Amino acid sequence: SLVADAMGAASLRCCEAGDGGLGDGIDDETKDMVQRVHAEQVGAFRKPLELIVDMLGPSDSLGMDVKQVQGRGIVKSILPSGAVSRANQSCAGEKLQVNDIVLEVHELNRGQKLRISYLKP
């Protein structure tokens, strides 16, 4: 898995923004993730959501473990000490959670903010 590690902060805003030919060598969890990514690609999910995270400094991290599947990131865990967790606590809208599909992470304002686009399964 890939650990998405970048600066982050507690301040944010949230807003609405078959097995795919896999063989027997793939575990069930990965097959499930591939099926979710495939369903997203054919429009079976809601519109993408967006999470804006203000950065606290260069030593801060998102605190999110992401597994890459077919060019998309599936959130595997969110660490309680990371910026995503802090941001989720102050978010009144949809929260980024385990099993969400991360589409993109963009740096804004020279790294002072991150914009995470994601989908709910």
BELFENJO-V683194 format. One record per residue. RES is the residue in three letters. PSI is psi in whole degrees, -180 to 180 (* if undefined). BURIAL is 1 if it has 24 or more other C-alpha atoms within 12 Angstrom, else 0. Layout:
BEGIN
res:RES psi:PSI burial:BURIAL
res:RES psi:PSI burial:BURIAL
END
This chain:
BEGIN
res:SER psi:163 burial:0
res:LEU psi:131 burial:0
res:VAL psi:114 burial:0
res:ALA psi:111 burial:1
res:ASP psi:116 burial:0
res:ALA psi:170 burial:1
res:MET psi:151 burial:1
res:GLY psi:177 burial:1
res:ALA psi:174 burial:1
res:ALA psi:-20 burial:1
res:SER psi:129 burial:1
res:LEU psi:174 burial:1
res:ARG psi:148 burial:1
res:CYS psi:143 burial:1
res:CYS psi:166 burial:0
res:GLU psi:97 burial:0
res:ALA psi:* burial:0
res:GLY psi:-167 burial:0
res:ASP psi:7 burial:0
res:GLY psi:25 burial:0
res:GLY psi:19 burial:0
res:LEU psi:143 burial:0
res:GLY psi:-176 burial:0
res:ASP psi:-15 burial:0
res:GLY psi:-2 burial:0
res:ILE psi:133 burial:0
res:ASP psi:161 burial:0
res:ASP psi:-37 burial:0
res:GLU psi:-43 burial:0
res:THR psi:-40 burial:1
res:LYS psi:-43 burial:0
res:ASP psi:-43 burial:0
res:MET psi:-42 burial:1
res:VAL psi:-40 burial:1
res:GLN psi:-39 burial:1
res:ARG psi:-42 burial:1
res:VAL psi:-43 burial:1
res:HIS psi:-44 burial:1
res:ALA psi:-39 burial:0
res:GLU psi:-39 burial:1
res:GLN psi:-26 burial:0
res:VAL psi:11 burial:0
res:GLY psi:21 burial:0
res:ALA psi:1 burial:0
res:PHE psi:165 burial:0
res:ARG psi:174 burial:0
res:LYS psi:151 burial:0
res:PRO psi:146 burial:1
res:LEU psi:163 burial:1
res:GLU psi:136 burial:1
res:LEU psi:122 burial:1
res:ILE psi:123 burial:1
res:VAL psi:122 burial:1
res:ASP psi:139 burial:1
res:MET psi:140 burial:1
res:LEU psi:-32 burial:1
res:GLY psi:176 burial:0
res:PRO psi:-21 burial:0
res:SER psi:-4 burial:0
res:ASP psi:153 burial:1
res:SER psi:160 burial:1
res:LEU psi:-35 burial:1
res:GLY psi:51 burial:1
res:MET psi:129 burial:1
res:ASP psi:124 burial:1
res:VAL psi:134 burial:1
res:LYS psi:128 burial:1
res:GLN psi:127 burial:0
res:VAL psi:117 burial:1
res:GLN psi:48 burial:0
res:GLY psi:5 burial:0
res:ARG psi:157 burial:1
res:GLY psi:127 burial:1
res:ILE psi:123 burial:1
res:VAL psi:120 burial:1
res:LYS psi:-34 burial:1
res:SER psi:157 burial:1
res:ILE psi:119 burial:1
res:LEU psi:138 burial:1
res:PRO psi:-21 burial:0
res:SER psi:-1 burial:0
res:GLY psi:168 burial:1
res:ALA psi:-36 burial:1
res:VAL psi:-44 burial:1
res:SER psi:-46 burial:1
res:ARG psi:-42 burial:1
res:ALA psi:-43 burial:1
res:ASN psi:-36 burial:1
res:GLN psi:-30 burial:0
res:SER psi:3 burial:0
res:CYS psi:125 burial:0
res:ALA psi:-20 burial:0
res:GLY psi:-152 burial:0
res:GLU psi:142 burial:1
res:LYS psi:145 burial:1
res:LEU psi:126 burial:1
res:GLN psi:168 burial:1
res:VAL psi:139 burial:1
res:ASN psi:-5 burial:1
res:ASP psi:155 burial:1
res:ILE psi:115 burial:1
res:VAL psi:122 burial:1
res:LEU psi:-47 burial:1
res:GLU psi:153 burial:0
res:VAL psi:120 burial:1
res:HIS psi:139 burial:0
res:GLU psi:134 burial:0
res:LEU psi:154 burial:0
res:ASN psi:50 burial:0
res:ARG psi:42 burial:0
res:GLY psi:4 burial:0
res:GLN psi:-17 burial:0
res:LYS psi:156 burial:1
res:LEU psi:141 burial:1
res:ARG psi:121 burial:1
res:ILE psi:118 burial:1
res:SER psi:132 burial:1
res:TYR psi:165 burial:1
res:LEU psi:149 burial:1
res:LYS psi:142 burial:1
res:PRO psi:* burial:1
END
